Amino acid sequence: MEPVAGAVIRGFLDDLEGEVHFDAVADFAAPFPVEIIAAVLGVPEADRQQIRHWTDEILFRRPNDPSTTPAGLEALQARRRYFHALVADKRAHPGDDMIGSLIAAEVTADGATLRLTDVEIVEFATLLASAGSETVTKLLGNAFVLFHRNPGEWRKVVDDPGRIPNAVEEVLRYWAPSQYQGRYSLAWPRYSVDEAGCRRVTMSNVAGFANVPVGVGS
Ligand code: HEM
């Protein structure tokens, strides 16, 4: 996957070479992740950005309204129809991409050897395409803003690129890109009082909220 990712990212950066003004999200952070994942899945090049447009529409929420919009529901159907047609096409013309591998895969369960159904392959492909692309876009968008606001931290990364992995981890921690997975804990919260006399509540089974402190003072 790394060679595909490197080639795609270099392609986008080459297009921006020499540009004085560009939109770091629209011209880079938004379009490149889906190009990589869709390429690995085996989506034809001409259709890859459309996957992102459908996903954006599906994830769009109006203020104070957690429900999917009518346009989002239409996009959901359109994306599902697209992947069903793609899987049917790949069953007819097997390729060496990920969808081809999922079609060829044999799964052993209870002594029987099974093949994945179209629905299973479509659901996995759409999960991968959406889970992996908009999270990366948001991580980068957050990073651009944070480093712009903290030029001293940016300087440290530029001066020592060996810090890049830690910088990514820190942006993930500080401004988590994925904050709307609702989770509830099956374990009882633990209550305690710290040295400063603050009452604290510790929830152990929370996911998707990396920048919310584990112990929340009350
Ligand atoms: C900054 C980047 C990313 C962040 C912050 C992120 C975050 C998350 C979170 C919070 C979940 C939910 C975990 C849960 O259910 O408890 C998740 C699930 C998932 N992510 Fe990511 N992710 C990122 C990148 C990616 C990439 C690049 C891919 C694939 C190419 C990917 C594929 C998936 C898949 C397939 C799931 C569902 C796993 C499952 O339910 O079994 N993610 N991710």
py3Dmol code that shows the C-alpha trace and the ligand (Angstrom):
import py3Dmol

protein = """\
ATOM      1  CA  MET A   1       0.000   0.000   0.000  1.00  0.00           C
ATOM      2  CA  GLU A   2       2.878   2.381   0.762  1.00  0.00           C
ATOM      3  CA  PRO A   3       4.053   2.670  -2.885  1.00  0.00           C
ATOM      4  CA  VAL A   4       0.479   3.482  -4.004  1.00  0.00           C
ATOM      5  CA  ALA A   5       0.106   6.058  -1.211  1.00  0.00           C
ATOM      6  CA  GLY A   6       3.488   7.643  -2.003  1.00  0.00           C
ATOM      7  CA  ALA A   7       2.748   7.897  -5.729  1.00  0.00           C
ATOM      8  CA  VAL A   8      -0.709   9.421  -5.171  1.00  0.00           C
ATOM      9  CA  ILE A   9       0.534  11.963  -2.603  1.00  0.00           C
ATOM     10  CA  ARG A  10       3.535  12.947  -4.760  1.00  0.00           C
ATOM     11  CA  GLY A  11       1.147  13.452  -7.706  1.00  0.00           C
ATOM     12  CA  PHE A  12      -0.979  15.914  -5.731  1.00  0.00           C
ATOM     13  CA  LEU A  13       2.085  17.741  -4.376  1.00  0.00           C
ATOM     14  CA  ASP A  14       3.596  17.975  -7.882  1.00  0.00           C
ATOM     15  CA  ASP A  15       0.391  19.647  -9.093  1.00  0.00           C
ATOM     16  CA  LEU A  16       0.782  22.273  -6.358  1.00  0.00           C
ATOM     17  CA  GLU A  17       4.471  22.912  -7.034  1.00  0.00           C
ATOM     18  CA  GLY A  18       5.028  26.628  -7.661  1.00  0.00           C
ATOM     19  CA  GLU A  19       1.507  27.627  -6.567  1.00  0.00           C
ATOM     20  CA  VAL A  20       1.589  30.601  -4.219  1.00  0.00           C
ATOM     21  CA  HIS A  21      -2.055  30.311  -3.141  1.00  0.00           C
ATOM     22  CA  PHE A  22      -3.996  27.085  -2.905  1.00  0.00           C
ATOM     23  CA  ASP A  23      -6.614  25.536  -0.650  1.00  0.00           C
ATOM     24  CA  ALA A  24      -4.759  23.001   1.482  1.00  0.00           C
ATOM     25  CA  VAL A  25      -7.941  21.015   2.170  1.00  0.00           C
ATOM     26  CA  ALA A  26      -9.796  21.237  -1.166  1.00  0.00           C
ATOM     27  CA  ASP A  27      -6.656  20.791  -3.281  1.00  0.00           C
ATOM     28  CA  PHE A  28      -4.818  18.251  -1.150  1.00  0.00           C
ATOM     29  CA  ALA A  29      -6.180  16.859   2.137  1.00  0.00           C
ATOM     30  CA  ALA A  30      -9.665  16.091   0.799  1.00  0.00           C
ATOM     31  CA  PRO A  31      -8.949  14.440  -2.568  1.00  0.00           C
ATOM     32  CA  PHE A  32      -5.863  12.295  -1.910  1.00  0.00           C
ATOM     33  CA  PRO A  33      -6.951   9.756   0.784  1.00  0.00           C
ATOM     34  CA  VAL A  34      -9.901   8.453  -1.226  1.00  0.00           C
ATOM     35  CA  GLU A  35      -7.665   8.158  -4.310  1.00  0.00           C
ATOM     36  CA  ILE A  36      -5.408   5.767  -2.389  1.00  0.00           C
ATOM     37  CA  ILE A  37      -8.119   3.635  -0.805  1.00  0.00           C
ATOM     38  CA  ALA A  38     -10.233   3.496  -3.960  1.00  0.00           C
ATOM     39  CA  ALA A  39      -7.154   2.516  -5.996  1.00  0.00           C
ATOM     40  CA  VAL A  40      -6.441  -0.347  -3.577  1.00  0.00           C
ATOM     41  CA  LEU A  41     -10.079  -1.464  -3.733  1.00  0.00           C
ATOM     42  CA  GLY A  42     -10.014  -1.409  -7.530  1.00  0.00           C
ATOM     43  CA  VAL A  43     -12.342   1.537  -8.223  1.00  0.00           C
ATOM     44  CA  PRO A  44     -11.652   2.953 -11.712  1.00  0.00           C
ATOM     45  CA  GLU A  45      -9.691   6.219 -11.583  1.00  0.00           C
ATOM     46  CA  ALA A  46     -12.483   8.320 -13.077  1.00  0.00           C
ATOM     47  CA  ASP A  47     -14.917   7.361 -10.275  1.00  0.00           C
ATOM     48  CA  ARG A  48     -12.713   7.758  -7.192  1.00  0.00           C
ATOM     49  CA  GLN A  49     -13.589  11.344  -6.261  1.00  0.00           C
ATOM     50  CA  GLN A  50     -17.282  10.589  -6.709  1.00  0.00           C
ATOM     51  CA  ILE A  51     -16.975   8.122  -3.803  1.00  0.00           C
ATOM     52  CA  ARG A  52     -15.798  11.030  -1.655  1.00  0.00           C
ATOM     53  CA  HIS A  53     -18.620  13.358  -2.801  1.00  0.00           C
ATOM     54  CA  TRP A  54     -21.225  10.720  -1.908  1.00  0.00           C
ATOM     55  CA  THR A  55     -19.569  10.105   1.460  1.00  0.00           C
ATOM     56  CA  ASP A  56     -19.447  13.847   2.239  1.00  0.00           C
ATOM     57  CA  GLU A  57     -23.148  14.118   1.452  1.00  0.00           C
ATOM     58  CA  ILE A  58     -23.953  11.101   3.652  1.00  0.00           C
ATOM     59  CA  LEU A  59     -21.967  12.479   6.605  1.00  0.00           C
ATOM     60  CA  PHE A  60     -23.293  16.045   6.306  1.00  0.00           C
ATOM     61  CA  ARG A  61     -25.427  17.112   9.286  1.00  0.00           C
ATOM     62  CA  ARG A  62     -27.515  20.248   9.713  1.00  0.00           C
ATOM     63  CA  PRO A  63     -26.853  22.154  12.962  1.00  0.00           C
ATOM     64  CA  ASN A  64     -28.579  20.513  15.967  1.00  0.00           C
ATOM     65  CA  ASP A  65     -29.911  17.676  13.825  1.00  0.00           C
ATOM     66  CA  PRO A  66     -28.123  14.319  14.035  1.00  0.00           C
ATOM     67  CA  SER A  67     -30.152  12.719  11.212  1.00  0.00           C
ATOM     68  CA  THR A  68     -28.975  12.058   7.663  1.00  0.00           C
ATOM     69  CA  THR A  69     -30.382  14.604   5.193  1.00  0.00           C
ATOM     70  CA  PRO A  70     -32.610  13.561   2.236  1.00  0.00           C
ATOM     71  CA  ALA A  71     -29.657  14.288  -0.077  1.00  0.00           C
ATOM     72  CA  GLY A  72     -27.505  12.099   2.190  1.00  0.00           C
ATOM     73  CA  LEU A  73     -29.970   9.217   1.885  1.00  0.00           C
ATOM     74  CA  GLU A  74     -29.937   9.556  -1.903  1.00  0.00           C
ATOM     75  CA  ALA A  75     -26.134   9.560  -1.873  1.00  0.00           C
ATOM     76  CA  LEU A  76     -26.182   6.437   0.302  1.00  0.00           C
ATOM     77  CA  GLN A  77     -28.310   4.633  -2.270  1.00  0.00           C
ATOM     78  CA  ALA A  78     -26.217   5.921  -5.182  1.00  0.00           C
ATOM     79  CA  ARG A  79     -22.972   4.779  -3.524  1.00  0.00           C
ATOM     80  CA  ARG A  80     -24.473   1.354  -2.742  1.00  0.00           C
ATOM     81  CA  ARG A  81     -25.745   0.953  -6.320  1.00  0.00           C
ATOM     82  CA  TYR A  82     -22.327   1.945  -7.646  1.00  0.00           C
ATOM     83  CA  PHE A  83     -20.465  -0.641  -5.551  1.00  0.00           C
ATOM     84  CA  HIS A  84     -22.988  -3.389  -6.375  1.00  0.00           C
ATOM     85  CA  ALA A  85     -22.424  -2.734 -10.084  1.00  0.00           C
ATOM     86  CA  LEU A  86     -18.651  -2.679  -9.535  1.00  0.00           C
ATOM     87  CA  VAL A  87     -18.657  -6.005  -7.659  1.00  0.00           C
ATOM     88  CA  ALA A  88     -20.830  -7.574 -10.382  1.00  0.00           C
ATOM     89  CA  ASP A  89     -18.391  -6.309 -13.003  1.00  0.00           C
ATOM     90  CA  LYS A  90     -15.414  -7.690 -11.077  1.00  0.00           C
ATOM     91  CA  ARG A  91     -17.075 -11.069 -10.665  1.00  0.00           C
ATOM     92  CA  ALA A  92     -17.352 -11.133 -14.465  1.00  0.00           C
ATOM     93  CA  HIS A  93     -13.823  -9.766 -14.995  1.00  0.00           C
ATOM     94  CA  PRO A  94     -11.650 -10.846 -12.021  1.00  0.00           C
ATOM     95  CA  GLY A  95      -8.755  -8.509 -11.203  1.00  0.00           C
ATOM     96  CA  ASP A  96      -5.892  -8.455  -8.728  1.00  0.00           C
ATOM     97  CA  ASP A  97      -7.293  -5.618  -6.588  1.00  0.00           C
ATOM     98  CA  MET A  98      -8.852  -5.870  -3.116  1.00  0.00           C
ATOM     99  CA  ILE A  99     -12.405  -6.383  -4.371  1.00  0.00           C
ATOM    100  CA  GLY A 100     -11.052  -9.169  -6.604  1.00  0.00           C
ATOM    101  CA  SER A 101      -9.382 -10.750  -3.557  1.00  0.00           C
ATOM    102  CA  LEU A 102     -12.588 -10.523  -1.520  1.00  0.00           C
ATOM    103  CA  ILE A 103     -14.518 -12.188  -4.354  1.00  0.00           C
ATOM    104  CA  ALA A 104     -11.949 -15.011  -4.488  1.00  0.00           C
ATOM    105  CA  ALA A 105     -11.646 -15.365  -0.697  1.00  0.00           C
ATOM    106  CA  GLU A 106     -12.824 -18.587   0.924  1.00  0.00           C
ATOM    107  CA  VAL A 107     -14.041 -18.343   4.512  1.00  0.00           C
ATOM    108  CA  THR A 108     -14.215 -21.488   6.653  1.00  0.00           C
ATOM    109  CA  ALA A 109     -16.952 -21.490   9.278  1.00  0.00           C
ATOM    110  CA  ASP A 110     -18.378 -24.529  11.140  1.00  0.00           C
ATOM    111  CA  GLY A 111     -16.517 -26.856   8.783  1.00  0.00           C
ATOM    112  CA  ALA A 112     -18.075 -25.312   5.660  1.00  0.00           C
ATOM    113  CA  THR A 113     -16.191 -23.255   3.100  1.00  0.00           C
ATOM    114  CA  LEU A 114     -18.084 -20.126   2.133  1.00  0.00           C
ATOM    115  CA  ARG A 115     -17.603 -17.222  -0.265  1.00  0.00           C
ATOM    116  CA  LEU A 116     -18.451 -13.627   0.627  1.00  0.00           C
ATOM    117  CA  THR A 117     -21.767 -12.364  -0.736  1.00  0.00           C
ATOM    118  CA  ASP A 118     -22.085  -9.198  -2.826  1.00  0.00           C
ATOM    119  CA  VAL A 119     -23.693  -7.441   0.133  1.00  0.00           C
ATOM    120  CA  GLU A 120     -20.747  -8.312   2.406  1.00  0.00           C
ATOM    121  CA  ILE A 121     -18.198  -7.099  -0.129  1.00  0.00           C
ATOM    122  CA  VAL A 122     -20.136  -3.899  -0.881  1.00  0.00           C
ATOM    123  CA  GLU A 123     -20.545  -3.070   2.809  1.00  0.00           C
ATOM    124  CA  PHE A 124     -16.846  -3.663   3.497  1.00  0.00           C
ATOM    125  CA  ALA A 125     -15.751  -1.592   0.490  1.00  0.00           C
ATOM    126  CA  THR A 126     -17.976   1.346   1.456  1.00  0.00           C
ATOM    127  CA  LEU A 127     -16.863   1.143   5.100  1.00  0.00           C
ATOM    128  CA  LEU A 128     -13.208   1.201   4.088  1.00  0.00           C
ATOM    129  CA  ALA A 129     -13.640   3.988   1.530  1.00  0.00           C
ATOM    130  CA  SER A 130     -15.447   6.288   3.953  1.00  0.00           C
ATOM    131  CA  ALA A 131     -13.736   5.352   7.266  1.00  0.00           C
ATOM    132  CA  GLY A 132     -10.268   5.814   5.842  1.00  0.00           C
ATOM    133  CA  SER A 133     -10.666   8.946   3.796  1.00  0.00           C
ATOM    134  CA  GLU A 134     -12.586  11.596   5.688  1.00  0.00           C
ATOM    135  CA  THR A 135     -10.709  10.854   8.941  1.00  0.00           C
ATOM    136  CA  VAL A 136      -7.364  11.473   7.249  1.00  0.00           C
ATOM    137  CA  THR A 137      -8.712  14.645   5.604  1.00  0.00           C
ATOM    138  CA  LYS A 138      -9.852  15.994   8.951  1.00  0.00           C
ATOM    139  CA  LEU A 139      -6.598  15.045  10.668  1.00  0.00           C
ATOM    140  CA  LEU A 140      -4.658  17.034   8.075  1.00  0.00           C
ATOM    141  CA  GLY A 141      -7.057  19.984   8.139  1.00  0.00           C
ATOM    142  CA  ASN A 142      -6.700  20.109  11.924  1.00  0.00           C
ATOM    143  CA  ALA A 143      -2.915  19.859  11.610  1.00  0.00           C
ATOM    144  CA  PHE A 144      -2.780  22.793   9.159  1.00  0.00           C
ATOM    145  CA  VAL A 145      -4.725  25.023  11.564  1.00  0.00           C
ATOM    146  CA  LEU A 146      -2.825  23.910  14.668  1.00  0.00           C
ATOM    147  CA  PHE A 147       0.615  24.379  13.144  1.00  0.00           C
ATOM    148  CA  HIS A 148      -0.442  27.739  11.695  1.00  0.00           C
ATOM    149  CA  ARG A 149      -1.435  28.813  15.215  1.00  0.00           C
ATOM    150  CA  ASN A 150       1.732  27.357  16.739  1.00  0.00           C
ATOM    151  CA  PRO A 151       4.572  28.305  14.360  1.00  0.00           C
ATOM    152  CA  GLY A 152       7.207  27.376  16.952  1.00  0.00           C
ATOM    153  CA  GLU A 153       5.969  23.759  16.943  1.00  0.00           C
ATOM    154  CA  TRP A 154       5.920  23.758  13.121  1.00  0.00           C
ATOM    155  CA  ARG A 155       9.536  24.976  13.069  1.00  0.00           C
ATOM    156  CA  LYS A 156      10.555  22.035  15.272  1.00  0.00           C
ATOM    157  CA  VAL A 157       9.013  19.564  12.785  1.00  0.00           C
ATOM    158  CA  VAL A 158      10.571  21.284   9.760  1.00  0.00           C
ATOM    159  CA  ASP A 159      13.991  21.332  11.443  1.00  0.00           C
ATOM    160  CA  ASP A 160      13.732  17.675  12.439  1.00  0.00           C
ATOM    161  CA  PRO A 161      11.442  15.571  10.181  1.00  0.00           C
ATOM    162  CA  GLY A 162      12.095  12.640  12.542  1.00  0.00           C
ATOM    163  CA  ARG A 163       9.460  14.311  14.727  1.00  0.00           C
ATOM    164  CA  ILE A 164       6.704  13.808  12.134  1.00  0.00           C
ATOM    165  CA  PRO A 165       5.305  10.540  13.628  1.00  0.00           C
ATOM    166  CA  ASN A 166       5.072  12.161  17.075  1.00  0.00           C
ATOM    167  CA  ALA A 167       3.539  15.297  15.554  1.00  0.00           C
ATOM    168  CA  VAL A 168       0.820  13.158  13.922  1.00  0.00           C
ATOM    169  CA  GLU A 169       0.141  11.401  17.233  1.00  0.00           C
ATOM    170  CA  GLU A 170      -0.076  14.719  19.023  1.00  0.00           C
ATOM    171  CA  VAL A 171      -2.539  16.214  16.519  1.00  0.00           C
ATOM    172  CA  LEU A 172      -4.653  13.030  16.835  1.00  0.00           C
ATOM    173  CA  ARG A 173      -4.640  13.453  20.613  1.00  0.00           C
ATOM    174  CA  TYR A 174      -5.140  17.221  20.726  1.00  0.00           C
ATOM    175  CA  TRP A 175      -7.854  17.595  18.072  1.00  0.00           C
ATOM    176  CA  ALA A 176      -9.244  14.151  17.333  1.00  0.00           C
ATOM    177  CA  PRO A 177     -10.633  14.068  13.776  1.00  0.00           C
ATOM    178  CA  SER A 178     -13.420  11.602  14.518  1.00  0.00           C
ATOM    179  CA  GLN A 179     -15.707  12.679  17.319  1.00  0.00           C
ATOM    180  CA  TYR A 180     -19.176  11.450  16.567  1.00  0.00           C
ATOM    181  CA  GLN A 181     -19.053   7.751  17.264  1.00  0.00           C
ATOM    182  CA  GLY A 182     -21.444   7.382  20.178  1.00  0.00           C
ATOM    183  CA  ARG A 183     -20.264   4.825  22.726  1.00  0.00           C
ATOM    184  CA  TYR A 184     -21.509   3.793  26.105  1.00  0.00           C
ATOM    185  CA  SER A 185     -19.689   1.996  28.832  1.00  0.00           C
ATOM    186  CA  LEU A 186     -20.786  -1.372  30.129  1.00  0.00           C
ATOM    187  CA  ALA A 187     -18.533  -0.891  33.161  1.00  0.00           C
ATOM    188  CA  TRP A 188     -19.514   1.260  36.117  1.00  0.00           C
ATOM    189  CA  PRO A 189     -17.569   4.533  36.227  1.00  0.00           C
ATOM    190  CA  ARG A 190     -14.962   4.841  39.008  1.00  0.00           C
ATOM    191  CA  TYR A 191     -15.165   7.883  41.259  1.00  0.00           C
ATOM    192  CA  SER A 192     -12.179   9.296  43.101  1.00  0.00           C
ATOM    193  CA  VAL A 193     -10.830  12.514  44.611  1.00  0.00           C
ATOM    194  CA  ASP A 194      -7.402  13.709  43.416  1.00  0.00           C
ATOM    195  CA  GLU A 195      -4.651  15.462  45.442  1.00  0.00           C
ATOM    196  CA  ALA A 196      -6.163  18.879  44.692  1.00  0.00           C
ATOM    197  CA  GLY A 197      -9.493  17.753  46.145  1.00  0.00           C
ATOM    198  CA  CYS A 198     -11.262  17.596  42.729  1.00  0.00           C
ATOM    199  CA  ARG A 199     -13.785  14.817  42.309  1.00  0.00           C
ATOM    200  CA  ARG A 200     -12.976  12.777  39.206  1.00  0.00           C
ATOM    201  CA  VAL A 201     -14.948  10.271  37.169  1.00  0.00           C
ATOM    202  CA  THR A 202     -13.065   7.683  35.096  1.00  0.00           C
ATOM    203  CA  MET A 203     -14.866   6.057  32.151  1.00  0.00           C
ATOM    204  CA  SER A 204     -12.853   3.236  30.665  1.00  0.00           C
ATOM    205  CA  ASN A 205     -14.750   2.152  27.518  1.00  0.00           C
ATOM    206  CA  VAL A 206     -14.981   5.371  25.512  1.00  0.00           C
ATOM    207  CA  ALA A 207     -13.774   5.341  21.882  1.00  0.00           C
ATOM    208  CA  GLY A 208     -13.539   8.006  19.217  1.00  0.00           C
ATOM    209  CA  PHE A 209     -13.062  10.933  21.576  1.00  0.00           C
ATOM    210  CA  ALA A 210      -9.295  10.956  21.868  1.00  0.00           C
ATOM    211  CA  ASN A 211      -9.061  14.578  22.987  1.00  0.00           C
ATOM    212  CA  VAL A 212     -11.536  14.306  25.852  1.00  0.00           C
ATOM    213  CA  PRO A 213      -9.590  13.674  29.062  1.00  0.00           C
ATOM    214  CA  VAL A 214     -10.167  10.238  30.533  1.00  0.00           C
ATOM    215  CA  GLY A 215     -10.669  11.682  34.004  1.00  0.00           C
ATOM    216  CA  VAL A 216     -13.260  14.485  33.877  1.00  0.00           C
ATOM    217  CA  GLY A 217     -13.256  16.804  36.886  1.00  0.00           C
ATOM    218  CA  SER A 218     -16.621  17.743  38.317  1.00  0.00           C
TER     219      SER A 218
END
"""
ligand_1 = """\
43
HEM
C -6.556 9.818 11.209
C -6.996 8.703 10.703
C -8.047 7.824 11.336
C -8.784 7.977 12.474
C -8.745 9.111 13.472
C -9.657 6.819 12.568
C -10.565 6.619 13.593
C -11.385 5.530 13.685
C -12.336 5.289 14.759
C -12.537 6.218 15.968
C -12.974 4.156 14.486
C -14.070 3.508 15.316
C -13.471 2.514 16.249
C -14.568 1.835 17.045
O -15.560 1.384 16.472
O -14.429 1.739 18.249
C -12.443 3.633 13.231
C -12.858 2.475 12.633
C -12.417 2.052 11.406
N -11.439 2.620 10.630
Fe -10.379 4.254 11.103
N -9.421 6.000 11.503
C -8.467 6.580 10.709
C -7.943 6.092 9.526
C -8.379 4.957 8.889
C -7.868 4.474 7.622
C -6.748 5.139 6.801
C -8.576 3.347 7.312
C -8.500 2.443 6.105
C -7.827 2.674 5.015
C -9.537 3.138 8.388
C -10.445 2.126 8.436
C -11.308 1.889 9.486
C -12.262 0.777 9.516
C -12.431 -0.294 8.432
C -12.950 0.883 10.718
C -14.052 -0.019 11.231
C -13.439 -1.120 12.053
C -14.508 -2.064 12.576
O -15.595 -1.627 12.958
O -14.235 -3.270 12.598
N -9.375 4.125 9.316
N -11.478 4.479 12.785
"""
view = py3Dmol.view(width=600, height=400)
view.addModel(protein, "pdb")
view.setStyle({"model": 0}, {"cartoon": {"style": "trace"}})
view.addModel(ligand_1, "xyz")
view.setStyle({"model": 1}, {"stick": {}})
view.zoomTo()
view.show()
